[in-house]
Amino acid sequence: MERHPTMSERRLCGLLGLNRSTVWRQKNGVIRRVVNLEKEREKRELVERMEELVKEYPTWGYRRIWAWLRFRDLLCINKKRVERLMCENGWQARCIVNTPRLRVI
């Protein structure tokens, strides 16, 4: 919808029977799509970096991966997000199982 020189957007929407929220969404929809594409790109880069760390250190869990990303790579990232991405990609840490020693009495 183009701007009218003498009528407000509210009045035009009322006369045409349109919701103002619909007009606003159509006007700003392109910006939202660009932001979503940028978030997807950032997520892909983060997952690639996490994959490198998981391959290099297979016994590390989400806490240690998060600490590396946060303090070594200086990424501002939430611990829960790291945990969720690791679960989605099946990167749970491998447990090191210690066999119990037999005791002689």
Buried (B, 14 or more C-beta within 10 A) or exposed (E): EEEEEEEEBEEBBEEEEBEEEEBEEEEEEEEEEEEEEEEEEEEEEBBEBBBEBBEEEEEBBBEBBBEBBBEEEEBEBEBEBBBEBBEEEEBEBEEEEEEEEEEEE
